[in-house]
Amino acid sequence: MADNNIQGAVDFFFELGQLKRERHNGFLLSGVREPDTVAEHAWRAAQIGFVLAELENARAGEEVVSAERVACMLLIHDNAETRLGDQHKVAARYVDLKGAEAAAFADQLNGLGERVAGKWEAYRQEYESRATREGIVAKDADWLETALQAKEYLDLGYASTQDFIDNVAAAVETQSAKELVAALRTTQFTDWWKGLKKMTYRKLERGEA
């Protein structure tokens, strides 16, 4: 396809809208009735990835990870789920998800031109192989987002989502990700706004009876 295939781009943009409707089905196994969507996951994961990359850079005292590349990987890492849906880890026992995702992703790129296709396919392979620092950080960020979402559900009473957090803690590779998992374990998901509330009431001045 030519790089100026406007119709192919428009079709793809509409296809991406499916990710706003596709739920994370793994949390259904924990009893969550309306889990977060794949689009919501990718949005937060990309921002986590950027921050995680910079935490690793600060730890190293120099830029050893491109935060921008990590964020780009995460923005597109679940694009194939527009066609395949979100398959949980139980389904993965019986289906070649990696092969199916690679095929769907390749088909999606057909209408986007060589410039986009070349870059995005390279990002996909880097993310899947974890052969670079960026690939490692991106995967850690993907897992971290899942752990954060699981902690939200845990705080709301879905006890079995603890399993997601434990699995992420065992999987992450970077030191910063390990420390973030340890911190989120002891943080309520509503703690961020505690102390930010500005109370607007005032006591009424009453005369003595």
Rosetta constraint file for C-alpha pairs under 8 A:
AtomPair CA 1 CA 5 HARMONIC 6.86 0.50
AtomPair CA 1 CA 110 HARMONIC 6.43 0.50
AtomPair CA 1 CA 111 HARMONIC 5.97 0.50
AtomPair CA 1 CA 112 HARMONIC 7.23 0.50
AtomPair CA 1 CA 113 HARMONIC 5.44 0.50
AtomPair CA 1 CA 114 HARMONIC 7.38 0.50
AtomPair CA 2 CA 112 HARMONIC 7.99 0.50
AtomPair CA 2 CA 113 HARMONIC 5.37 0.50
AtomPair CA 2 CA 114 HARMONIC 7.34 0.50
AtomPair CA 3 CA 112 HARMONIC 6.58 0.50
AtomPair CA 3 CA 113 HARMONIC 3.95 0.50
AtomPair CA 3 CA 114 HARMONIC 6.12 0.50
AtomPair CA 3 CA 115 HARMONIC 6.86 0.50
AtomPair CA 4 CA 113 HARMONIC 7.03 0.50
AtomPair CA 5 CA 9 HARMONIC 6.50 0.50
AtomPair CA 5 CA 111 HARMONIC 6.68 0.50
AtomPair CA 5 CA 112 HARMONIC 6.72 0.50
AtomPair CA 5 CA 113 HARMONIC 6.92 0.50
AtomPair CA 6 CA 10 HARMONIC 6.28 0.50
AtomPair CA 7 CA 11 HARMONIC 6.12 0.50
AtomPair CA 8 CA 12 HARMONIC 6.20 0.50
AtomPair CA 8 CA 111 HARMONIC 4.45 0.50
AtomPair CA 8 CA 112 HARMONIC 6.06 0.50
AtomPair CA 9 CA 13 HARMONIC 6.17 0.50
AtomPair CA 9 CA 111 HARMONIC 6.44 0.50
AtomPair CA 9 CA 112 HARMONIC 5.72 0.50
AtomPair CA 10 CA 14 HARMONIC 6.37 0.50
AtomPair CA 11 CA 15 HARMONIC 6.22 0.50
AtomPair CA 12 CA 16 HARMONIC 6.27 0.50
AtomPair CA 12 CA 108 HARMONIC 7.27 0.50
AtomPair CA 12 CA 111 HARMONIC 7.64 0.50
AtomPair CA 12 CA 112 HARMONIC 7.94 0.50
AtomPair CA 13 CA 17 HARMONIC 6.90 0.50
AtomPair CA 14 CA 18 HARMONIC 7.61 0.50
AtomPair CA 15 CA 82 HARMONIC 6.66 0.50
AtomPair CA 16 CA 20 HARMONIC 7.68 0.50
AtomPair CA 16 CA 79 HARMONIC 7.18 0.50
AtomPair CA 16 CA 82 HARMONIC 6.64 0.50
AtomPair CA 17 CA 21 HARMONIC 7.23 0.50
AtomPair CA 18 CA 22 HARMONIC 6.19 0.50
AtomPair CA 18 CA 82 HARMONIC 5.50 0.50
AtomPair CA 19 CA 23 HARMONIC 7.99 0.50
AtomPair CA 19 CA 37 HARMONIC 6.71 0.50
AtomPair CA 19 CA 38 HARMONIC 5.31 0.50
AtomPair CA 19 CA 39 HARMONIC 4.89 0.50
AtomPair CA 19 CA 79 HARMONIC 7.64 0.50
AtomPair CA 19 CA 81 HARMONIC 7.16 0.50
AtomPair CA 19 CA 82 HARMONIC 5.83 0.50
AtomPair CA 20 CA 37 HARMONIC 5.82 0.50
AtomPair CA 20 CA 38 HARMONIC 6.52 0.50
AtomPair CA 20 CA 39 HARMONIC 5.04 0.50
AtomPair CA 20 CA 40 HARMONIC 7.16 0.50
AtomPair CA 21 CA 37 HARMONIC 6.30 0.50
AtomPair CA 21 CA 38 HARMONIC 7.79 0.50
AtomPair CA 22 CA 37 HARMONIC 5.36 0.50
AtomPair CA 22 CA 38 HARMONIC 5.80 0.50
AtomPair CA 22 CA 39 HARMONIC 7.76 0.50
AtomPair CA 22 CA 81 HARMONIC 7.93 0.50
AtomPair CA 22 CA 82 HARMONIC 7.59 0.50
AtomPair CA 22 CA 85 HARMONIC 6.60 0.50
AtomPair CA 22 CA 86 HARMONIC 6.95 0.50
AtomPair CA 23 CA 34 HARMONIC 7.38 0.50
AtomPair CA 23 CA 35 HARMONIC 5.81 0.50
AtomPair CA 23 CA 36 HARMONIC 5.76 0.50
AtomPair CA 23 CA 37 HARMONIC 4.22 0.50
AtomPair CA 23 CA 38 HARMONIC 5.98 0.50
AtomPair CA 23 CA 86 HARMONIC 6.96 0.50
AtomPair CA 24 CA 28 HARMONIC 7.53 0.50
AtomPair CA 24 CA 35 HARMONIC 5.80 0.50
AtomPair CA 24 CA 36 HARMONIC 5.91 0.50
AtomPair CA 24 CA 37 HARMONIC 5.62 0.50
AtomPair CA 24 CA 38 HARMONIC 6.04 0.50
AtomPair CA 24 CA 86 HARMONIC 5.98 0.50
AtomPair CA 24 CA 88 HARMONIC 7.85 0.50
AtomPair CA 25 CA 29 HARMONIC 7.29 0.50
AtomPair CA 25 CA 35 HARMONIC 7.24 0.50
AtomPair CA 25 CA 86 HARMONIC 6.07 0.50
AtomPair CA 25 CA 87 HARMONIC 6.54 0.50
AtomPair CA 25 CA 88 HARMONIC 5.86 0.50
AtomPair CA 26 CA 30 HARMONIC 7.46 0.50
AtomPair CA 26 CA 87 HARMONIC 7.38 0.50
AtomPair CA 26 CA 88 HARMONIC 4.66 0.50
AtomPair CA 26 CA 89 HARMONIC 7.03 0.50
AtomPair CA 27 CA 31 HARMONIC 6.76 0.50
AtomPair CA 27 CA 32 HARMONIC 5.71 0.50
AtomPair CA 27 CA 35 HARMONIC 6.17 0.50
AtomPair CA 27 CA 161 HARMONIC 7.37 0.50
AtomPair CA 28 CA 32 HARMONIC 5.06 0.50
AtomPair CA 28 CA 33 HARMONIC 6.35 0.50
AtomPair CA 28 CA 34 HARMONIC 7.70 0.50
AtomPair CA 28 CA 35 HARMONIC 6.90 0.50
AtomPair CA 30 CA 158 HARMONIC 6.62 0.50
AtomPair CA 30 CA 159 HARMONIC 7.81 0.50
AtomPair CA 30 CA 160 HARMONIC 5.62 0.50
AtomPair CA 30 CA 161 HARMONIC 6.13 0.50
AtomPair CA 31 CA 158 HARMONIC 7.03 0.50
AtomPair CA 32 CA 153 HARMONIC 7.67 0.50
AtomPair CA 32 CA 158 HARMONIC 7.15 0.50
AtomPair CA 36 CA 40 HARMONIC 6.43 0.50
AtomPair CA 36 CA 41 HARMONIC 7.05 0.50
AtomPair CA 37 CA 41 HARMONIC 6.33 0.50
AtomPair CA 38 CA 42 HARMONIC 6.21 0.50
AtomPair CA 38 CA 78 HARMONIC 7.27 0.50
AtomPair CA 38 CA 86 HARMONIC 7.60 0.50
AtomPair CA 39 CA 43 HARMONIC 6.15 0.50
AtomPair CA 40 CA 44 HARMONIC 6.40 0.50
AtomPair CA 41 CA 45 HARMONIC 5.94 0.50
AtomPair CA 41 CA 145 HARMONIC 6.80 0.50
AtomPair CA 41 CA 146 HARMONIC 7.65 0.50
AtomPair CA 42 CA 46 HARMONIC 6.04 0.50
AtomPair CA 42 CA 74 HARMONIC 6.14 0.50
AtomPair CA 42 CA 75 HARMONIC 5.53 0.50
AtomPair CA 42 CA 76 HARMONIC 7.61 0.50
AtomPair CA 42 CA 77 HARMONIC 7.58 0.50
AtomPair CA 42 CA 78 HARMONIC 7.21 0.50
AtomPair CA 42 CA 142 HARMONIC 7.87 0.50
AtomPair CA 43 CA 47 HARMONIC 6.78 0.50
AtomPair CA 43 CA 75 HARMONIC 6.56 0.50
AtomPair CA 44 CA 48 HARMONIC 6.13 0.50
AtomPair CA 44 CA 145 HARMONIC 6.72 0.50
AtomPair CA 45 CA 49 HARMONIC 5.95 0.50
AtomPair CA 45 CA 71 HARMONIC 7.91 0.50
AtomPair CA 45 CA 74 HARMONIC 6.29 0.50
AtomPair CA 45 CA 75 HARMONIC 7.74 0.50
AtomPair CA 45 CA 141 HARMONIC 5.74 0.50
AtomPair CA 45 CA 142 HARMONIC 5.39 0.50
AtomPair CA 45 CA 144 HARMONIC 7.60 0.50
AtomPair CA 45 CA 145 HARMONIC 5.39 0.50
AtomPair CA 46 CA 50 HARMONIC 6.35 0.50
AtomPair CA 46 CA 70 HARMONIC 7.32 0.50
AtomPair CA 46 CA 71 HARMONIC 4.48 0.50
AtomPair CA 46 CA 72 HARMONIC 7.10 0.50
AtomPair CA 46 CA 73 HARMONIC 7.77 0.50
AtomPair CA 46 CA 74 HARMONIC 4.96 0.50
AtomPair CA 46 CA 75 HARMONIC 5.71 0.50
AtomPair CA 46 CA 141 HARMONIC 7.54 0.50
AtomPair CA 47 CA 51 HARMONIC 6.37 0.50
AtomPair CA 47 CA 71 HARMONIC 6.57 0.50
AtomPair CA 48 CA 52 HARMONIC 5.89 0.50
AtomPair CA 48 CA 141 HARMONIC 5.71 0.50
AtomPair CA 48 CA 144 HARMONIC 7.76 0.50
AtomPair CA 48 CA 145 HARMONIC 7.24 0.50
AtomPair CA 49 CA 53 HARMONIC 6.01 0.50
AtomPair CA 49 CA 67 HARMONIC 6.97 0.50
AtomPair CA 49 CA 70 HARMONIC 5.86 0.50
AtomPair CA 49 CA 71 HARMONIC 5.61 0.50
AtomPair CA 49 CA 74 HARMONIC 7.35 0.50
AtomPair CA 49 CA 137 HARMONIC 6.63 0.50
AtomPair CA 49 CA 138 HARMONIC 5.65 0.50
AtomPair CA 49 CA 140 HARMONIC 7.83 0.50
AtomPair CA 49 CA 141 HARMONIC 4.88 0.50
AtomPair CA 49 CA 142 HARMONIC 7.61 0.50
AtomPair CA 50 CA 54 HARMONIC 6.45 0.50
AtomPair CA 50 CA 67 HARMONIC 4.61 0.50
AtomPair CA 50 CA 68 HARMONIC 6.57 0.50
AtomPair CA 50 CA 70 HARMONIC 6.32 0.50
AtomPair CA 50 CA 71 HARMONIC 5.48 0.50
AtomPair CA 51 CA 55 HARMONIC 6.17 0.50
AtomPair CA 51 CA 67 HARMONIC 7.34 0.50
AtomPair CA 52 CA 56 HARMONIC 6.29 0.50
AtomPair CA 52 CA 67 HARMONIC 7.94 0.50
AtomPair CA 52 CA 137 HARMONIC 6.95 0.50
AtomPair CA 52 CA 141 HARMONIC 6.98 0.50
AtomPair CA 52 CA 176 HARMONIC 6.81 0.50
AtomPair CA 52 CA 177 HARMONIC 7.09 0.50
AtomPair CA 53 CA 57 HARMONIC 6.22 0.50
AtomPair CA 53 CA 65 HARMONIC 5.76 0.50
AtomPair CA 53 CA 66 HARMONIC 6.82 0.50
AtomPair CA 53 CA 67 HARMONIC 5.09 0.50
AtomPair CA 53 CA 70 HARMONIC 7.35 0.50
AtomPair CA 53 CA 134 HARMONIC 7.75 0.50
AtomPair CA 53 CA 137 HARMONIC 6.39 0.50
AtomPair CA 54 CA 58 HARMONIC 6.06 0.50
AtomPair CA 54 CA 63 HARMONIC 7.81 0.50
AtomPair CA 54 CA 65 HARMONIC 7.46 0.50
AtomPair CA 54 CA 67 HARMONIC 6.42 0.50
AtomPair CA 55 CA 59 HARMONIC 6.16 0.50
AtomPair CA 55 CA 176 HARMONIC 6.48 0.50
AtomPair CA 56 CA 60 HARMONIC 6.22 0.50
AtomPair CA 56 CA 64 HARMONIC 7.61 0.50
AtomPair CA 56 CA 65 HARMONIC 7.35 0.50
AtomPair CA 56 CA 174 HARMONIC 7.77 0.50
AtomPair CA 56 CA 175 HARMONIC 7.85 0.50
AtomPair CA 56 CA 176 HARMONIC 6.38 0.50
AtomPair CA 57 CA 61 HARMONIC 5.99 0.50
AtomPair CA 57 CA 62 HARMONIC 5.40 0.50
AtomPair CA 57 CA 63 HARMONIC 4.86 0.50
AtomPair CA 57 CA 64 HARMONIC 5.67 0.50
AtomPair CA 57 CA 65 HARMONIC 6.40 0.50
AtomPair CA 58 CA 62 HARMONIC 6.52 0.50
AtomPair CA 58 CA 63 HARMONIC 7.67 0.50
AtomPair CA 60 CA 64 HARMONIC 7.21 0.50
AtomPair CA 64 CA 133 HARMONIC 7.62 0.50
AtomPair CA 65 CA 133 HARMONIC 6.08 0.50
AtomPair CA 65 CA 134 HARMONIC 5.74 0.50
AtomPair CA 66 CA 70 HARMONIC 6.41 0.50
AtomPair CA 66 CA 134 HARMONIC 6.54 0.50
AtomPair CA 67 CA 71 HARMONIC 6.19 0.50
AtomPair CA 67 CA 134 HARMONIC 7.74 0.50
AtomPair CA 68 CA 72 HARMONIC 6.24 0.50
AtomPair CA 69 CA 73 HARMONIC 6.23 0.50
AtomPair CA 69 CA 123 HARMONIC 7.99 0.50
AtomPair CA 69 CA 134 HARMONIC 6.87 0.50
AtomPair CA 70 CA 74 HARMONIC 6.41 0.50
AtomPair CA 70 CA 134 HARMONIC 5.49 0.50
AtomPair CA 70 CA 135 HARMONIC 7.09 0.50
AtomPair CA 70 CA 137 HARMONIC 6.94 0.50
AtomPair CA 70 CA 138 HARMONIC 5.28 0.50
AtomPair CA 71 CA 75 HARMONIC 6.23 0.50
AtomPair CA 71 CA 138 HARMONIC 7.39 0.50
AtomPair CA 72 CA 76 HARMONIC 6.68 0.50
AtomPair CA 72 CA 123 HARMONIC 7.76 0.50
AtomPair CA 73 CA 77 HARMONIC 5.83 0.50
AtomPair CA 73 CA 120 HARMONIC 7.79 0.50
AtomPair CA 73 CA 123 HARMONIC 5.47 0.50
AtomPair CA 73 CA 124 HARMONIC 6.67 0.50
AtomPair CA 73 CA 127 HARMONIC 6.61 0.50
AtomPair CA 73 CA 138 HARMONIC 6.83 0.50
AtomPair CA 74 CA 78 HARMONIC 7.79 0.50
AtomPair CA 74 CA 138 HARMONIC 6.37 0.50
AtomPair CA 74 CA 142 HARMONIC 7.20 0.50
AtomPair CA 76 CA 120 HARMONIC 7.73 0.50
AtomPair CA 76 CA 124 HARMONIC 7.86 0.50
AtomPair CA 77 CA 124 HARMONIC 6.52 0.50
AtomPair CA 77 CA 127 HARMONIC 7.68 0.50
AtomPair CA 79 CA 105 HARMONIC 6.83 0.50
AtomPair CA 80 CA 84 HARMONIC 6.36 0.50
AtomPair CA 80 CA 85 HARMONIC 7.90 0.50
AtomPair CA 80 CA 101 HARMONIC 5.49 0.50
AtomPair CA 80 CA 102 HARMONIC 7.69 0.50
AtomPair CA 80 CA 104 HARMONIC 5.41 0.50
AtomPair CA 80 CA 105 HARMONIC 5.05 0.50
AtomPair CA 80 CA 108 HARMONIC 7.73 0.50
AtomPair CA 81 CA 85 HARMONIC 4.46 0.50
AtomPair CA 81 CA 86 HARMONIC 5.71 0.50
AtomPair CA 81 CA 101 HARMONIC 7.50 0.50
AtomPair CA 83 CA 104 HARMONIC 6.87 0.50
AtomPair CA 84 CA 100 HARMONIC 7.85 0.50
AtomPair CA 84 CA 101 HARMONIC 7.44 0.50
AtomPair CA 84 CA 104 HARMONIC 7.74 0.50
AtomPair CA 87 CA 91 HARMONIC 6.02 0.50
AtomPair CA 87 CA 92 HARMONIC 6.94 0.50
AtomPair CA 87 CA 97 HARMONIC 7.95 0.50
AtomPair CA 88 CA 92 HARMONIC 6.49 0.50
AtomPair CA 89 CA 93 HARMONIC 6.84 0.50
AtomPair CA 90 CA 94 HARMONIC 7.80 0.50
AtomPair CA 91 CA 95 HARMONIC 6.33 0.50
AtomPair CA 92 CA 96 HARMONIC 6.84 0.50
AtomPair CA 92 CA 97 HARMONIC 6.35 0.50
AtomPair CA 96 CA 100 HARMONIC 6.36 0.50
AtomPair CA 97 CA 101 HARMONIC 5.92 0.50
AtomPair CA 98 CA 102 HARMONIC 6.16 0.50
AtomPair CA 99 CA 103 HARMONIC 6.28 0.50
AtomPair CA 100 CA 104 HARMONIC 6.16 0.50
AtomPair CA 101 CA 105 HARMONIC 5.94 0.50
AtomPair CA 102 CA 106 HARMONIC 6.14 0.50
AtomPair CA 103 CA 107 HARMONIC 6.32 0.50
AtomPair CA 104 CA 108 HARMONIC 6.26 0.50
AtomPair CA 105 CA 109 HARMONIC 6.49 0.50
AtomPair CA 106 CA 110 HARMONIC 6.82 0.50
AtomPair CA 106 CA 121 HARMONIC 7.58 0.50
AtomPair CA 108 CA 112 HARMONIC 7.74 0.50
AtomPair CA 109 CA 113 HARMONIC 7.21 0.50
AtomPair CA 109 CA 116 HARMONIC 7.52 0.50
AtomPair CA 109 CA 117 HARMONIC 5.24 0.50
AtomPair CA 110 CA 117 HARMONIC 7.36 0.50
AtomPair CA 112 CA 116 HARMONIC 6.08 0.50
AtomPair CA 112 CA 117 HARMONIC 6.42 0.50
AtomPair CA 113 CA 117 HARMONIC 6.05 0.50
AtomPair CA 114 CA 118 HARMONIC 5.77 0.50
AtomPair CA 115 CA 119 HARMONIC 6.51 0.50
AtomPair CA 116 CA 120 HARMONIC 5.96 0.50
AtomPair CA 117 CA 121 HARMONIC 5.89 0.50
AtomPair CA 118 CA 122 HARMONIC 6.25 0.50
AtomPair CA 119 CA 123 HARMONIC 6.25 0.50
AtomPair CA 120 CA 124 HARMONIC 6.11 0.50
AtomPair CA 121 CA 125 HARMONIC 6.24 0.50
AtomPair CA 122 CA 126 HARMONIC 6.08 0.50
AtomPair CA 123 CA 127 HARMONIC 6.06 0.50
AtomPair CA 124 CA 128 HARMONIC 6.15 0.50
AtomPair CA 125 CA 129 HARMONIC 5.89 0.50
AtomPair CA 126 CA 130 HARMONIC 5.76 0.50
AtomPair CA 126 CA 131 HARMONIC 6.36 0.50
AtomPair CA 126 CA 132 HARMONIC 6.73 0.50
AtomPair CA 126 CA 134 HARMONIC 7.71 0.50
AtomPair CA 126 CA 135 HARMONIC 5.25 0.50
AtomPair CA 127 CA 134 HARMONIC 7.64 0.50
AtomPair CA 127 CA 135 HARMONIC 4.36 0.50
AtomPair CA 127 CA 136 HARMONIC 7.20 0.50
AtomPair CA 127 CA 138 HARMONIC 6.51 0.50
AtomPair CA 127 CA 139 HARMONIC 6.54 0.50
AtomPair CA 128 CA 135 HARMONIC 7.23 0.50
AtomPair CA 128 CA 139 HARMONIC 7.99 0.50
AtomPair CA 129 CA 135 HARMONIC 7.10 0.50
AtomPair CA 130 CA 134 HARMONIC 7.58 0.50
AtomPair CA 130 CA 135 HARMONIC 4.29 0.50
AtomPair CA 130 CA 136 HARMONIC 4.83 0.50
AtomPair CA 130 CA 139 HARMONIC 7.47 0.50
AtomPair CA 131 CA 135 HARMONIC 6.34 0.50
AtomPair CA 131 CA 136 HARMONIC 7.25 0.50
AtomPair CA 132 CA 136 HARMONIC 6.35 0.50
AtomPair CA 133 CA 137 HARMONIC 6.17 0.50
AtomPair CA 134 CA 138 HARMONIC 5.95 0.50
AtomPair CA 135 CA 139 HARMONIC 6.22 0.50
AtomPair CA 136 CA 140 HARMONIC 6.21 0.50
AtomPair CA 136 CA 173 HARMONIC 7.16 0.50
AtomPair CA 136 CA 174 HARMONIC 7.68 0.50
AtomPair CA 137 CA 141 HARMONIC 6.12 0.50
AtomPair CA 137 CA 174 HARMONIC 6.99 0.50
AtomPair CA 138 CA 142 HARMONIC 6.24 0.50
AtomPair CA 139 CA 143 HARMONIC 6.29 0.50
AtomPair CA 139 CA 172 HARMONIC 7.97 0.50
AtomPair CA 140 CA 144 HARMONIC 6.02 0.50
AtomPair CA 140 CA 171 HARMONIC 7.93 0.50
AtomPair CA 140 CA 172 HARMONIC 5.25 0.50
AtomPair CA 140 CA 173 HARMONIC 6.76 0.50
AtomPair CA 140 CA 174 HARMONIC 7.26 0.50
AtomPair CA 140 CA 177 HARMONIC 6.53 0.50
AtomPair CA 141 CA 145 HARMONIC 6.16 0.50
AtomPair CA 141 CA 177 HARMONIC 7.56 0.50
AtomPair CA 142 CA 146 HARMONIC 6.62 0.50
AtomPair CA 143 CA 147 HARMONIC 6.29 0.50
AtomPair CA 143 CA 168 HARMONIC 5.81 0.50
AtomPair CA 143 CA 172 HARMONIC 7.30 0.50
AtomPair CA 144 CA 148 HARMONIC 6.15 0.50
AtomPair CA 144 CA 168 HARMONIC 6.85 0.50
AtomPair CA 144 CA 177 HARMONIC 7.22 0.50
AtomPair CA 144 CA 180 HARMONIC 7.99 0.50
AtomPair CA 144 CA 181 HARMONIC 7.10 0.50
AtomPair CA 145 CA 149 HARMONIC 6.20 0.50
AtomPair CA 146 CA 150 HARMONIC 6.04 0.50
AtomPair CA 146 CA 164 HARMONIC 7.27 0.50
AtomPair CA 146 CA 165 HARMONIC 7.73 0.50
AtomPair CA 146 CA 168 HARMONIC 7.87 0.50
AtomPair CA 147 CA 151 HARMONIC 6.11 0.50
AtomPair CA 147 CA 164 HARMONIC 6.11 0.50
AtomPair CA 147 CA 165 HARMONIC 4.77 0.50
AtomPair CA 147 CA 168 HARMONIC 6.35 0.50
AtomPair CA 147 CA 181 HARMONIC 7.51 0.50
AtomPair CA 148 CA 152 HARMONIC 6.39 0.50
AtomPair CA 148 CA 165 HARMONIC 7.86 0.50
AtomPair CA 148 CA 184 HARMONIC 6.99 0.50
AtomPair CA 149 CA 153 HARMONIC 6.49 0.50
AtomPair CA 150 CA 154 HARMONIC 6.02 0.50
AtomPair CA 150 CA 161 HARMONIC 5.31 0.50
AtomPair CA 150 CA 162 HARMONIC 6.89 0.50
AtomPair CA 150 CA 164 HARMONIC 6.28 0.50
AtomPair CA 150 CA 165 HARMONIC 6.49 0.50
AtomPair CA 151 CA 155 HARMONIC 6.08 0.50
AtomPair CA 151 CA 161 HARMONIC 7.20 0.50
AtomPair CA 151 CA 162 HARMONIC 7.24 0.50
AtomPair CA 151 CA 165 HARMONIC 7.15 0.50
AtomPair CA 151 CA 184 HARMONIC 7.50 0.50
AtomPair CA 151 CA 185 HARMONIC 7.31 0.50
AtomPair CA 151 CA 188 HARMONIC 7.86 0.50
AtomPair CA 151 CA 189 HARMONIC 7.02 0.50
AtomPair CA 152 CA 156 HARMONIC 6.42 0.50
AtomPair CA 152 CA 188 HARMONIC 7.67 0.50
AtomPair CA 152 CA 189 HARMONIC 5.51 0.50
AtomPair CA 153 CA 157 HARMONIC 6.46 0.50
AtomPair CA 153 CA 158 HARMONIC 5.51 0.50
AtomPair CA 153 CA 159 HARMONIC 7.98 0.50
AtomPair CA 153 CA 161 HARMONIC 6.73 0.50
AtomPair CA 154 CA 158 HARMONIC 4.80 0.50
AtomPair CA 154 CA 159 HARMONIC 5.43 0.50
AtomPair CA 154 CA 160 HARMONIC 7.50 0.50
AtomPair CA 154 CA 161 HARMONIC 5.77 0.50
AtomPair CA 154 CA 162 HARMONIC 6.50 0.50
AtomPair CA 155 CA 188 HARMONIC 6.75 0.50
AtomPair CA 155 CA 189 HARMONIC 7.12 0.50
AtomPair CA 161 CA 165 HARMONIC 7.04 0.50
AtomPair CA 162 CA 166 HARMONIC 6.32 0.50
AtomPair CA 163 CA 167 HARMONIC 6.15 0.50
AtomPair CA 164 CA 168 HARMONIC 6.25 0.50
AtomPair CA 165 CA 169 HARMONIC 6.17 0.50
AtomPair CA 165 CA 181 HARMONIC 7.81 0.50
AtomPair CA 166 CA 170 HARMONIC 6.40 0.50
AtomPair CA 167 CA 171 HARMONIC 6.25 0.50
AtomPair CA 168 CA 172 HARMONIC 6.10 0.50
AtomPair CA 168 CA 181 HARMONIC 7.85 0.50
AtomPair CA 169 CA 178 HARMONIC 6.59 0.50
AtomPair CA 169 CA 181 HARMONIC 6.16 0.50
AtomPair CA 169 CA 182 HARMONIC 7.90 0.50
AtomPair CA 172 CA 177 HARMONIC 6.27 0.50
AtomPair CA 172 CA 178 HARMONIC 6.36 0.50
AtomPair CA 173 CA 177 HARMONIC 7.11 0.50
AtomPair CA 173 CA 178 HARMONIC 7.27 0.50
AtomPair CA 174 CA 178 HARMONIC 6.39 0.50
AtomPair CA 175 CA 179 HARMONIC 6.30 0.50
AtomPair CA 176 CA 180 HARMONIC 6.18 0.50
AtomPair CA 177 CA 181 HARMONIC 6.21 0.50
AtomPair CA 178 CA 182 HARMONIC 6.38 0.50
AtomPair CA 179 CA 183 HARMONIC 6.23 0.50
AtomPair CA 180 CA 184 HARMONIC 6.12 0.50
AtomPair CA 181 CA 185 HARMONIC 6.28 0.50
AtomPair CA 182 CA 186 HARMONIC 7.18 0.50
AtomPair CA 183 CA 187 HARMONIC 6.45 0.50
AtomPair CA 184 CA 188 HARMONIC 7.67 0.50
AtomPair CA 187 CA 191 HARMONIC 6.72 0.50
AtomPair CA 190 CA 194 HARMONIC 7.29 0.50
AtomPair CA 193 CA 197 HARMONIC 6.96 0.50
